């Protein structure tokens, strides 16, 4: 079984490639709009994983209206290639978006919640997801994976990914910048646990379509998290910093346990320790 990977990033994609080994078929960005090339690369594949994020090399801001158009134009060739393929499982890996009715203490993403993009780039992500889900059928199932606050060490080298690693670096200069007033909670997941989920979904596709949030189901407020860093290093805590790019809230994790028997293996304490070890 071969698995294709498109729009690869520098953090999640290398872990997926490592997991797949010889089964990985990497589709370079320049090949996506070449119909003959992408069709040839997909021919031996039973699944296609797309990292659904804003291109890192883009000069546009996340809230620039052109950003959505850029992301739509990048997604169309992938959706069209799936349409041309005889049978393939499309797996879209992205991030969670803010739910406007979310209240502290309630699940951030569960069966009864609705998605609300928090910026224009998220609108682009949601556009691809919705179009893919609309096209899904038994021969071409679709899995949408939305991950919450993924932390870990990139395989290609430092620095670590996520706020836990950023704070470990900031501690060295004596303070940490806390997004928001400290009351909002985050639900952290380690990259290795996210990869475990992706691997399970590759092995067990849905009948037609599914939307899955990936998180631990446990949250910690920014203030409580900052206090841990303060106790470890004595750093100052600077509240009310910019939180425009942050994802707050808790994932309703029972869906993952029911679907895959998944429970996170790496705890928040272990993620924090890793952040300090590699800093």
C-alpha positions, -999 to +999 in steps of 0.1 A: +000+000+000+014+034-011+004+067+005+009+100-012+017+132+007+010+167-008+017+203+004+042+189+029+052+212+057+085+211+077+070+197+109+042+172+105+050+158+071+085+145+079+070+125+108+044+110+084+071+101+059+092+085+087+061+065+098+053+053+062+089+045+052+090+030+017+052+033+014+055+071+012+050+088-022+059+125-019+042+148-044+063+180-048+045+213-047+055+220-083+039+187-094+005+194-080-007+216-109+007+192-135-021+168-142-001+141-159+025+141-131+002+140-102-020+113-118+011+092-124+023+096-087-012+087-074-016+056-095-001+031-070-016+049-039-046+039-018-045+071+003-035+107-001-026+129+028-028+167+024-014+191+050-041+218+048-023+249+059-013+283+045+018+280+023+048+290+045+065+309+017+034+331+011+040+369+016+003+373+025-009+377+060-034+352+075-062+378+073-054+391+038-085+384+016-062+371-011-050+343+013-083+324+009-081+326-029-045+314-028-055+284-006-085+276-028-063+276-059-038+253-043-066+229-032-085+226-064-058+205-083-058+181-054-095+177-052-096+172-090-069+146-089-089+127-063-119+128-086-099+113-115-085+085-093-104+052-093-103+046-055-085+066-029-088+077+007-083+115+011-069+125+045-068+162+052-047+173+082-053+208+095-060+228+127-089+235+149-108+268+145-124+289+173-160+280+180-178+312+189-203+296+213-175+279+232-176+285+270-147+277+295-151+241+308-171+229+278-156+208+250-141+229+222-150+205+195-176+178+198-205+163+180-228+193+186-204+221+179-201+241+147-169+254+131-162+291+128-130+302+111-111+327+132-093+343+102-091+342+064-065+314+062-089+293+083-117+301+058-094+287+031-088+255+051-125+251+057-133+256+020-112+226+011-126+204+039-162+211+030-156+205-007-138+173+000-165+160+023-192+169-002-175+147-028-169+117-005-183+083-013-176+047-005-148+044-031-133+077-022-137+082+016-126+114+033-111+119+067-107+155+080-082+156+110-081+188+130-053+189+155-051+211+186-019+228+197+007+202+184+040+203+202+073+186+196+107+187+180+110+189+142+129+160+127+149+185+105+162+202+136+155+230+162+137+250+173+109+230+188+073+236+176+047+251+198+043+275+227+058+251+252+091+253+233+088+290+227+084+296+264+114+274+272+134+296+250+119+328+264+128+317+300+164+321+291+159+359+288+139+361+321+103+363+311+075+345+291+049+362+269+014+349+278-012+352+251-044+367+265-052+374+301-042+339+313-077+325+318-081+307+285-072+270+284-052+250+259-054+213+250-019+201+240-011+171+218+024+158+210+034+153+174+040+115+180+005+111+192-009+129+162+011+106+139-004+076+158-038+089+150-030+095+113-015+060+110-047+045+126-069+063+101-048+052+072-052+016+083-090+019+090-107+043+066-143+055+072-172+042+052-176+076+035-166+106+055-155+117+090-143+148+109-121+142+139-105+166+164-072+154+179-064+165+214-059+151+249-093+160+262-075+178+290-069+215+293-047+239+314-052+276+317-024+299+304-020+312+339-015+278+354+009+268+326+029+300+331+031+293+368+048+259+360+075+277+340+078+303+367+084+276+393+110+259+372+130+290+362+118+320+382+109+338+350+086+368+349+051+363+336+040+389+310+002+387+306-021+402+279+002+395+249-012+391+214-033+360+210-044+363+174-027+331+163-036+310+194-061+281+196-078+279+230-103+253+243-106+216+250-112+187+226-139+162+232-115+133+231-140+104+235-146+103+197-110+094+191-111+067+218-143+052+202-130+055+167-094+042+172-090+032+208-067+062+210-054+077+242-024+101+242+008+085+253+028+116+260+017+138+289+018+176+293+046+172+319+066+151+294+061+177+267+073+205+290+104+185+299+112+178+263+109+216+256+135+223+282+158+195+272+161+206+236+164+243+243 
